[in-house]
Amino acid sequence: MSGTLEGKVVLVTGASSGIGRATALALSKAGARVAVGARRADRLKDLVQDAPGEMLALDLDVTDQQSVRDAVAATTEHFGGLDILVNNAGVMLSGPILDADTTEWTRMVETNLLGSMYAVHAALPHLLERKGAVVQVSSTSGRTATAASGAYSATKFGVTAFAESLRQEVTEQGVRVVLVEPGFVSTELTSHITHPGIRAMAKSMAESMRTLQPEDIAAAVLYAVTQPDHVAVNEILIRPTDQA
Ligand code: NDP
């Protein structure tokens, strides 16, 4: 991977909204050929239409290993290889541990943690071949756990741990691993919270500050993946200025 994205091939998971969508657009604008995966095909169709460069929409459910393998295969078949995986798909179903609906824990672990691990596993041979990069979208919740974020934080701590192991295994072979840890970003993420009190808290938190926008995170990803080959940006922690 060199300092330019011209001709590079990127796969962005969870690209149908929020951070993934903005990142796909930013990387496309910078010259990359981008494969975008998610479950909402209609959203991906709109994204492809808005893209400044060549973009390929893929049906992808990261909780399904075969779907992940198929998305990586479709990307490499269409574009001839893969340089960068942006492992972004995620859900946040916050709530207290007592009385939690544990199917929500399962969904978070399967999507945020196992899903991103499956994507690394499927993409890694291609990234090693091209001396590429993996961008792991974690969270400030992957650094600090707070009340009502136990299961979500556990998945993001897991993403961070997996990224560091991966970094140590592949850095000497030229593959760079970038961990991105956003604070509060205005996206659809909090709209899926089912606990009424926690959902209201997230809404009032958003209203209390100038939140980050998905484009702010996309800019951080773009910065990390356009450094010269000898520079590995390993970690980017990015919060709204107003978030204590
Ligand atoms: P959005 O809800 O806007 O985006 C989430 C994306 O993940 C969607 O494109 C969704 O697509 C996709 N997704 C969810 N489940 C699956 C699945 N099973 N298979 C494939 N794709 C899936 O939220 P954000 O943009 O905010 O979230 C993106 C990432 O950023 C997440 O990992 C989140 O944890 C992280 N993050 C967000 C922060 C924030 O404040 N917003 C802060 C810190 C980290 P679809 O439903 O179409 O499949």
Residues whose N, C-alpha, C, O or C-beta is under 5 A from the ligand:
A	BS01	NDP	G14 A15 S16 S17 G18 I19 G20 G37 A38 R39 R40 L60 D61 V62 T63 N88 A89 G90 V91 T111 V137 S138 S139 T140 P182 G183 F184 V185 T187 E188 L189
